Amino acid sequence: MEAKRPFSDTDWRKTPEPAKEYIVGLERQVTELTSKVDQLFKRVEELENRINKNSSNSNKPPSSDLPYKRPKKKAKKSKLKRGARKGHKGNRKPCLNQPK
């Protein structure tokens, strides 16, 4: 595949032979490195997908999940307020400091 160069064919023909060889070598290196970068991007994406798997999005058992990555279970919110209910007789200990 011929690289698209930012100058005309006449300029290319006027260019000295060592410079042409150098430019062609650089173009070849750029295409090789570009393909290598594409391969590495695919590999990184594959590894990220593999590391993000847990029991909820794969067929792994829940015991294989790490404890610090487990989602916290939310407690069901009660409709009643906390504390004793109305009409409940309270239990209190008698005060020890009072004279009898």
C-alpha positions as CSV (number, residue, x, y, z in Angstrom):
1,M,0.0,0.0,0.0
2,E,1.4,3.3,-1.1
3,A,1.5,5.9,1.6
4,K,-0.2,9.2,0.9
5,R,2.5,11.9,1.0
6,P,1.9,15.6,1.4
7,F,4.0,16.6,-1.6
8,S,3.8,16.0,-5.4
9,D,5.4,13.2,-7.4
10,T,7.8,15.7,-9.0
11,D,9.0,16.7,-5.5
12,W,9.4,13.0,-4.6
13,R,11.5,12.4,-7.7
14,K,13.7,15.3,-6.9
15,T,14.3,14.0,-3.3
16,P,17.7,12.3,-2.8
17,E,17.7,8.5,-2.6
18,P,18.9,8.3,1.1
19,A,16.1,10.6,2.2
20,K,13.6,8.5,0.2
21,E,14.8,5.3,1.9
22,Y,14.5,7.0,5.3
23,I,11.0,8.3,4.6
24,V,9.8,4.9,3.3
25,G,11.3,3.2,6.4
26,L,9.5,5.6,8.7
27,E,6.2,5.1,6.9
28,R,6.6,1.3,7.3
29,Q,7.4,1.7,10.9
30,V,4.3,3.9,11.4
31,T,2.0,1.3,9.8
32,E,3.6,-1.5,12.0
33,L,3.2,0.6,15.2
34,T,-0.4,1.5,14.3
35,S,-1.3,-2.1,13.9
36,K,0.5,-3.0,17.2
37,V,-1.4,-0.2,19.0
38,D,-4.7,-1.6,17.7
39,Q,-3.8,-5.1,18.9
40,L,-2.9,-3.7,22.3
41,F,-6.2,-1.7,22.6
42,K,-8.1,-4.9,21.8
43,R,-6.1,-6.8,24.5
44,V,-6.7,-4.1,27.1
45,E,-10.4,-4.2,26.4
46,E,-10.5,-8.0,26.7
47,L,-8.7,-7.9,30.0
48,E,-10.9,-5.1,31.4
49,N,-14.0,-7.2,30.5
50,R,-12.5,-10.2,32.1
51,I,-11.6,-8.4,35.4
52,N,-15.0,-6.8,35.7
53,K,-16.8,-10.1,35.8
54,N,-18.5,-11.1,39.1
55,S,-21.2,-13.5,40.1
56,S,-24.0,-11.1,39.0
57,N,-22.8,-10.8,35.3
58,S,-21.3,-14.2,34.7
59,N,-21.7,-17.8,35.6
60,K,-19.2,-17.5,38.5
61,P,-20.4,-18.6,42.0
62,P,-21.0,-15.8,44.6
63,S,-18.3,-17.2,46.8
64,S,-15.7,-16.2,44.2
65,D,-16.6,-12.5,44.6
66,L,-14.1,-10.5,46.6
67,P,-15.6,-9.2,49.9
68,Y,-14.7,-5.6,49.4
69,K,-16.4,-5.6,46.0
70,R,-19.7,-7.1,47.1
71,P,-22.7,-4.8,46.9
72,K,-24.0,-3.8,50.3
73,K,-27.5,-5.0,51.0
74,K,-29.9,-2.2,51.9
75,A,-32.1,-2.8,54.9
76,K,-35.8,-2.5,54.3
77,K,-37.1,0.7,55.6
78,S,-39.9,0.3,58.2
79,K,-43.0,2.4,58.0
80,L,-43.1,2.6,61.8
81,K,-41.1,5.0,63.9
82,R,-38.5,3.7,66.3
83,G,-39.1,3.2,70.0
84,A,-42.0,2.0,72.1
85,R,-45.6,2.0,70.8
86,K,-48.3,4.2,72.3
87,G,-50.0,2.6,75.3
88,H,-47.0,0.5,76.2
89,K,-46.2,0.6,79.9
90,G,-42.6,1.3,80.4
91,N,-40.2,-0.7,82.5
92,R,-37.9,1.4,84.8
93,K,-35.7,0.4,87.6
94,P,-36.4,2.2,90.9
95,C,-33.9,4.9,91.8
96,L,-31.4,3.7,94.5
97,N,-30.5,7.2,95.9
98,Q,-34.0,7.9,97.2
99,P,-34.7,7.3,100.9
100,K,-37.4,4.7,101.6
